[in-house]
Amino acid sequence: MNVSIYENVIKDIDSYVFDIIDKGFQDIQIGDDLFKNVRQRGLDELFEFLSDKYTDYSPVLNFVRRSPLNQEEPNFIHTDEMMGDLTAILYLNKTYPSGYGTTLYDEDNKEVFICKAKHNSLFIFPSHVKHSRNSLHNFGIGDDARLIQVCFLKKII
């Protein structure tokens, strides 16, 4: 399984996060999927970073998600295969619980890779791979709630 981790992806991360929070969040229905507490991003600095690094792929959906403590989640372990070929997760919280990040699983739901998040780090993995947060529950409230940016990339044919 091919995974990539990048650090210090966004140049002025504080302004970047302030801009995201300032614009607010909403629930968005995309096909059969309801994305809670999100903000679509479009052509931003993460989009440009991914376009430069992954020239054989095209970003197809780019959004930020705020997931506060006690927010109900419909699917803990899941795949993103219907969304794209690669999933990119940018971790935006300055403070977060120990061990925070993303866990990848095999077809039997056994852990195969654990990414421990760092502020302004980016984790990229194949979208068909089962994954979850490293912890069962989200964390924080208000501006301190779990905050990630997700971008799906599709292979250019």
C-alpha positions, 0 to 999 in steps of 0.5 A, a space after each residue: 500500500 502506497 501512502 505519503 506524509 508531508 509536513 508544513 504544507 500550508 505556508 501561513 497556516 494560522 491565516 489559512 485556518 482563520 479564513 476557514 473558520 471565519 466562513 463557517 460550516 454547513 451540512 452538504 448532501 453529495 449524492 447519497 452522502 451527507 457531509 456534516 459541518 463542512 465548507 467546500 474549498 475549491 482552488 486553494 493552497 492545498 489544491 495547488 499543492 496536490 496538483 503540483 505533487 500528483 500530476 497524474 491526478 486531478 483533485 475532484 472534491 476539496 472541503 474542510 470538516 469540523 467534527 466537534 466532540 459528540 458529533 454523531 458519525 454514521 461510519 467509523 471504519 469506511 472507504 472513500 472509493 466512490 469519491 476518488 482514487 486517492 484521499 488526502 487529509 490535512 490536519 489543521 488543529 494546533 492542539 489535539 489528543 495524543 495519538 490523533 490521526 488516521 488508521 488504515 485497515 485491511 479487508 478483515 478490519 485489522 490495523 495495517 498503518 497508523 498515521 499520527 497527525 501533526 499540525 499542518 501535516 498531510 496524509 495521502 492514501 488510496 481511497 479504496 483502503 478502509 480507514 478511520 480516525 485513530 480514536 472512536 470519538 471526535 474532540 473539542 468544541 467551537 474553534 477547538 473542534 477536530 478540523 481536517 481538510 479532505 481532498 479526493 483525487 481522481 486518476 487522469 485517464 
